[in-house]
Amino acid sequence: MLLMGLGFMLSGCGGLKLSPEVENVFSNKTTMYTQQNMHYNISRGAKIVDATNYQVGILIPANSKVTMEEINAKQVIFNYKGNKIILRNIPKYTGIDMLALFTRSFAEKKVDISLFTEAEQKEIRLAQITNNMSKKAVLISLGVPPAHVTPTTEMNRWKYWRTRFTTFVVNFKNGKVVHFTPNTNETSSHSFSLHIN
């Protein structure tokens, strides 16, 4: 489960005021677990996960053990296997503020992958998708699609960015993947990988 009931407010200067519970998470450098697959890229020496959920870069698997270090109105800094990682939020693309992104991305317990079919579990481990995956499985495997084009996951058409310049679409029927395009110029009915190591 995600952290719930954590109060906060944004101040006029753009700073993030946190509830005592959230402050404790960071002041105590609490161990948490990623709730979805993430990919980080290196930019000017910094290891950055864009909350747009680009599907390229070095994979941080769902349920990875991380240590929370810092939070502000624009980013969360966490430690993954000795690497300082920055989760960067751009609200016009995510549709949420930094605290909501934090609670969506990290929790004190692992995601129960055993609730999914063996085929879904395999795709989640590989950060891939395939036909017949449930929406929940896709959310763990690829993350939440950018809200500026997919404002709700109740929709049956989700658009993701593989990179800043290439996109792909996942179509659902009755809550299951029925078709997806690896990028804007291809179609596929097989699973495909969207990350590089």
Secondary structure, DSSP 4 states (H G I P E B T S, - for coil): ----S--EEE-TTS-EEE-HHHHHHHHTT-EEEESS-EEEEEETTEEEEETT--S-SEEE-TT-EEEEEEE-SSEEEEEETTEEEEEE--HHHHSS-HHHHHHHHEESS---GGGS-HHHHHHHHHTEE-TT-BHHHHHHHH-PPPTTT---TTSSEEEEESSSS-EEEEEEETTEEEEE-SSTT--BSS-EE----
